[in-house]
């Protein structure tokens, strides 16, 4: 089995804020979701609803 880790930069579409998020994966499975500190909109913050929506979308 490959040992692949990846970080994807995403925009949450859960509300009008459009927060920037980072999605961490390992071997194709989501391991962590957090706010993107490089996002000029959210500056690293994201709500629990947005994290849950991203987790569900990529599960």
Secondary structure, DSSP 8 states (H G I E B T S, - for coil): ----EEEEEEE--SSTT--EEEEEEETTEEEEEEE-TT-TTTTT---HHHHHHHHHHT-
